[in-house]
Amino acid sequence: MSDEEITLSHYPVAHTDGDTVVYFKKANVLHTGDLFFEVGFPYVDLKNGGSVKGYLAAIRKIIVAMPDDVVIIPGHGKLTNKARYQEFADMIDYSIKRVSSFLATGKNEQEILALGIGKNYQHWSWRFITEEKWLKTLITDLN
């Protein structure tokens, strides 16, 4: 469509230091790239400018900016909606708070891995980012 308005928004320090989402206003479709892993825990590339807190901050900004009926094309997973994106944000927020509280009480990596993410979010584990890999990312970045 030649009359489609397209908005590109850059979110530094999220998945990496170069994340961009694309919003097609007339179609009301958002492509998040790797700022949404609908399938499970996200990959935050700490070696290339990513940050778990930056990732969550970017998602929160995106959610607020989008209409409630937006159709979302995630970087990984099936076509979805804003409610599912909010669930993803809630999981990340919970994960950051859980690991931060463990670190604040002096727990080490092995203790945190043994405690796990908690039963409410274990199902977010998937073949690429397992619960253990997600927890190690959080520990590395928050420590």
Secondary structure, DSSP 8 states (H G I E B T S, - for coil): -TT--EEEEEE-SSSSS-EEEEEETTTTEEEEEEEEETTSS----GGGT--HHHHHHHHHHHHHHS-TT-EEEEEES--EEHHHHHHHHHHHHHHHHHHHHHHHTT--HHHHHHH-S-TTTGGG--SSS-HHHHHHHHHHHH-
